[in-house]
Amino acid sequence: MKEIFVKGMTYGWNTTRGAYRTEEAVESMKKLKATGSEWIALSFFTFQETFSSTEIIFDYGHTMTDRDIEFAVLKAKELGLKVCLKPVVNTRDGLWRARIGFPADASVYWEKWFSSYTNFLLHYAELAEELGCEMFCVGCEMINTESRIAEWEEVIYVVRNVYHGPLIYNANHGKEDGVAWFDKVDIIGTSAYFPVAEDGDASEETMIKNWRKVRDKMYLLHKKFNKPILFVEIGCRSAKGCAEMPWDFLHTELPFDEEEQANFYSSVLKVFWDEPWFAGFFWWDWKTKLYPTEDAKLDVDFNIHGKKAELVLQEWYKKDVKVFS
C-alpha cells in the first residue's frame, strides 16, 4: 500500500527575506492551493562564497529568517497544505551547487565543510520539528559530495535526532545511482528534469514513450533500496523546445508554448500516477509574486498559473490515488 503520495508544488523559490510575509505571497499560496495541491516544498537558500568554500553563511540581506519560514508554514497549514521544508546551499560565485566539493584526499576540507553543512541543516531540522513540517529534505543536487558515504550517513543520523518525520534527499536526474546511502533516508527524491521530447517532437505520445524508459529505471532504483521514489523537483517552462531541456531557465528568448508544457505534465502524470512505489510530485515552481492571470500567455517561465498545464494538474489532483495491498 502507498504510505504517502504527494500532490505537491514547490513554493517561493528564489525570493529574499520578508517575501513570504507579503499580501501577494499569501494570495499566491491560495491560488497554489486551488490547483488541488495538498503539499508545498518550502524551498529557500543561503550561500557559501565559492564552490570550494568550507563555510556556509547566513546572509542577512537574502536568507529567509525563521520568522519568514514560520509565517509561511503556519499559513500553509491554515490552508490545509502539508509542508516539506527544503533548505538549500548555493554558491555566491554562481556555480551550480552540484560542483561543491574538494579533491578526494583533501580530508580536512571535507571535514570542515560537512561540519558547517551539518550545523546549517540542524538549525532547519529543529525548526521543521517545532513547526510540525511533514517532511524534511536533507540536501539538493549536491553531486560532488554524494560519494562521501560516511559523512552523509552521519549527517542523516544527527538530523534524525532532532527531526522525527520522513527524510528525503534530492538527487539530480540521471545521477541517482551515485547515491549509495539512499537506504538511510525514507524517500528517494530526484529532480526529474528528464528530456522527454526529441528533435522538435513535443507530442504527448513521444513524451509518454520516453517517460516509460524513465519509469523502468526508477523502478530498479526503488527495488535496490526498497524505498518510494518522489519527484521532488519536476517541471518544464511554457516555451517552445523546453521539454527537450526541462531544466533550462536561461533561454528566455524562446517563444511561448503552453501546449508543450501541458504535454510534459500530462505525459508524466499518466505514466507514474498508479505505480505503487511512486510517491508523487513537487512541481517546479510557484512564485510568491504571481503575474496577473490575463498575462499568463506572456510568461515563459515554469509557473503554470493561468496556463493549460494548470488545468491538466487540477484534473489529476482531483483523482484519488490507487491503493495497493
C-alpha positions in Angstrom: 0.0 0.0 0.0 1.2 3.5 -0.7 2.1 5.1 2.6 2.4 8.6 1.1 1.5 10.3 -2.1 2.5 13.9 -2.6 0.2 16.1 -4.7 2.6 19.0 -4.4 4.2 22.2 -5.7 7.4 24.0 -4.8 6.6 27.4 -3.4 8.6 30.6 -3.0 12.0 29.7 -4.5 14.5 32.4 -5.3 12.9 35.0 -3.0 14.6 37.1 -0.3 13.9 37.6 3.3 10.4 39.0 4.0 8.9 37.8 0.7 6.8 35.1 2.4 5.1 37.7 4.6 3.5 39.8 2.0 -0.2 40.0 1.0 0.7 39.0 -2.6 2.5 35.9 -1.3 -0.5 34.9 0.8 -2.7 35.3 -2.3 -0.3 33.3 -4.4 -0.4 30.4 -1.9 -4.2 30.4 -2.0 -4.0 30.1 -5.8 -1.5 27.3 -5.4 -4.0 25.5 -3.2 -6.6 25.9 -5.9 -4.6 23.7 -8.2 -5.6 20.8 -6.0 -2.1 20.7 -4.4 -2.0 19.1 -0.9 1.7 19.8 -0.2 4.3 22.5 -0.7 8.0 22.2 -0.8 9.1 25.3 1.0 12.5 25.8 -0.6 14.9 28.6 0.2 18.7 29.0 0.1 21.7 30.6 1.7 25.2 30.8 0.4 28.8 29.7 0.6 31.2 32.1 -1.1 32.5 29.7 -3.8 32.2 26.0 -4.7 35.3 25.3 -2.7 34.5 27.3 0.4 34.1 25.4 3.7 31.8 27.7 5.5 28.1 28.1 4.9 26.8 31.6 6.0 23.5 33.2 6.9 23.2 36.1 4.5 21.3 38.8 6.4 20.4 40.6 3.2 19.0 37.5 1.5 18.3 34.4 3.5 14.8 33.7 4.8 14.5 34.3 8.5 13.0 31.8 10.9 10.1 34.3 11.3 9.6 34.2 7.5 9.6 30.4 7.5 7.2 30.2 10.5 4.8 32.5 8.8 4.8 30.5 5.5 4.4 27.1 7.3 1.6 28.3 9.5 -0.2 29.9 6.5 0.2 26.7 4.6 -1.3 24.7 7.4 -4.1 27.2 7.7 -4.9 26.4 4.1 -4.7 22.7 4.7 -1.3 22.2 3.0 1.4 19.9 4.3 5.0 21.1 4.2 8.3 19.7 3.1 11.0 22.1 4.5 13.8 22.2 1.9 16.8 24.3 2.9 19.4 24.6 0.1 23.0 25.8 -0.2 24.0 27.8 -3.3 27.4 29.3 -4.2 27.7 33.1 -4.5 30.1 32.7 -7.4 27.2 31.4 -9.4 28.3 27.8 -10.0 25.7 25.1 -9.6 25.7 23.6 -6.1 26.5 20.2 -7.7 30.1 21.5 -8.1 30.5 22.0 -4.3 33.4 19.8 -3.3 37.1 19.1 -2.9 39.7 16.6 -4.0 39.1 13.1 -2.6 42.3 13.3 -0.5 41.5 16.8 0.9 40.0 15.3 4.1 40.5 18.4 6.2 38.4 20.5 3.8 35.7 17.8 3.6 35.6 17.7 7.4 35.2 21.5 7.7 32.5 21.6 5.0 30.4 18.8 6.4 30.7 20.3 9.9 29.3 23.6 8.6 26.7 21.9 6.5 25.5 19.8 9.5 25.1 22.9 11.6 23.2 24.6 8.8 20.9 21.7 8.4 20.3 21.1 12.1 19.1 24.6 12.5 16.3 24.0 10.0 15.6 20.4 11.1 14.9 21.8 14.6 12.6 24.4 13.1 10.8 21.8 11.0 10.2 19.7 14.1 8.9 22.7 16.1 6.6 23.8 13.3 5.3 20.3 12.6 6.5 20.1 9.0 5.5 16.8 7.5 8.8 16.2 5.6 12.4 17.4 5.6 14.9 17.5 2.8 18.5 16.9 3.8 20.1 18.0 0.5 19.6 19.0 -3.1 21.6 18.1 -6.2 25.0 18.0 -4.3 26.5 15.6 -6.8 30.2 16.1 -6.0 29.6 15.4 -2.3 27.5 12.3 -2.8 30.5 9.9 -2.8 31.2 10.8 0.8 29.1 8.0 2.2 30.2 8.1 5.8 29.8 11.8 6.1 26.3 11.8 4.6 25.3 8.9 6.8 26.4 10.9 9.9 24.5 14.0 8.7 21.3 11.9 8.4 21.9 10.3 11.8 22.2 13.6 13.6 19.2 15.1 11.8 17.1 12.2 12.9 18.0 13.1 16.5 16.1 16.4 16.2 13.5 15.8 13.4 11.3 12.8 13.6 9.3 12.9 10.3 10.2 11.4 7.0 13.5 12.5 5.4 14.2 12.8 1.7 17.3 13.5 -0.4 17.0 15.4 -3.7 19.4 13.8 -6.2 19.6 15.0 -9.8 18.2 13.3 -12.8 20.5 10.7 -14.3 22.8 10.8 -11.2 20.6 8.7 -8.8 22.9 5.7 -9.0 25.7 7.8 -7.4 23.9 7.9 -4.1 24.9 4.7 -2.3 23.3 5.9 1.0 19.7 6.2 -0.2 18.9 3.4 2.3 19.4 5.9 5.1 16.5 8.2 4.1 12.8 7.4 4.0 12.1 8.6 0.5 14.3 8.7 -2.6 14.0 12.1 -4.3 15.2 13.3 -7.6 15.0 16.4 -9.8 13.2 14.8 -12.7 14.2 17.2 -15.5 14.4 14.3 -18.0 14.5 15.4 -21.6 11.4 13.6 -23.0 10.7 15.5 -26.2 13.1 14.7 -29.1 14.2 16.5 -32.3 11.4 19.1 -32.0 8.7 16.4 -31.4 6.9 17.5 -28.3 3.9 15.4 -28.7 2.4 13.7 -25.7 2.9 10.3 -27.3 6.6 10.8 -27.7 6.9 12.1 -24.1 5.0 9.1 -22.8 7.3 6.7 -24.6 10.3 8.4 -23.0 8.8 8.6 -19.6 8.2 4.9 -19.7 12.0 4.4 -20.0 12.5 6.7 -17.0 9.9 4.7 -15.1 11.7 1.5 -15.7 15.0 3.0 -14.3 13.2 4.4 -11.3 11.6 1.1 -10.6 15.1 -0.5 -10.4 16.2 2.2 -8.0 13.2 1.5 -5.9 13.9 -2.2 -5.9 17.5 -1.7 -5.0 16.7 0.3 -1.8 13.1 -0.7 -1.2 12.2 3.0 -0.9 9.5 5.0 -2.6 10.5 7.4 -5.3 9.3 11.0 -5.3 10.0 13.7 -8.0 11.0 16.4 -5.5 11.6 18.7 -8.4 9.9 18.4 -11.8 8.7 20.9 -14.4 9.0 22.4 -17.8 8.8 26.1 -18.9 5.9 27.2 -21.1 8.3 27.8 -24.0 9.0 26.0 -27.2 11.7 23.4 -27.0 11.8 23.2 -23.2 10.6 19.6 -23.0 14.0 18.7 -24.6 15.7 20.6 -21.8 13.2 20.9 -18.9 15.9 22.2 -16.5 16.5 25.3 -18.7 15.8 28.7 -17.2 18.2 30.8 -19.2 16.8 30.8 -22.8 14.1 33.5 -22.1 14.0 34.4 -25.8 12.2 31.1 -26.7 8.6 31.7 -27.8 5.6 30.9 -25.5 4.3 27.3 -25.9 1.8 26.2 -23.3 0.9 23.0 -25.3 4.4 21.7 -24.8 4.3 22.4 -21.1 0.9 20.8 -20.8 2.0 17.7 -22.7 5.0 17.4 -20.3 2.7 17.5 -17.3 0.1 15.1 -18.8 2.6 12.6 -20.0 4.4 12.1 -16.7 1.2 12.0 -14.7 -0.2 9.3 -17.0 2.9 7.1 -16.7 3.6 7.4 -13.0 0.3 8.1 -11.2 -0.7 4.5 -10.4 2.8 3.0 -9.8 2.6 1.6 -6.2 6.2 2.5 -5.5 5.9 6.1 -6.7 5.3 8.8 -4.1 4.3 11.9 -6.1 5.4 15.3 -7.3 6.7 18.6 -6.1 6.3 20.7 -9.4 8.8 23.5 -10.1 7.7 26.1 -9.2 5.1 28.5 -7.9 6.2 32.1 -7.2 5.3 34.2 -4.2 4.5 37.0 -6.6 2.3 35.9 -9.5 1.8 37.6 -12.8 -1.8 38.7 -13.4 -3.9 35.8 -14.8 -4.5 37.7 -18.0 -0.8 37.9 -18.6 -0.2 34.2 -18.4 0.5 33.9 -22.1 3.3 36.4 -21.8 5.1 34.3 -19.2 7.7 31.7 -20.5 8.8 30.6 -17.0 7.9 27.4 -15.0 4.8 28.7 -13.3 1.6 27.2 -14.6 -0.9 29.7 -13.3 -3.5 30.5 -16.0 -1.9 28.1 -18.5 -3.2 24.8 -19.9 -0.8 22.8 -17.6 -2.7 24.2 -14.6 -5.9 22.6 -16.0 -4.1 19.3 -16.5 -2.8 19.3 -13.0 -6.2 20.3 -11.5 -7.8 17.3 -13.2 -5.2 14.9 -12.0 -5.0 16.2 -8.5 -8.8 15.7 -8.1 -8.2 12.0 -8.6 -7.9 9.5 -5.8 -4.6 7.7 -5.5 -5.0 4.0 -6.2 -4.3 1.9 -3.1 -2.3 -1.2 -3.5 -2.1 -4.1 -1.0 
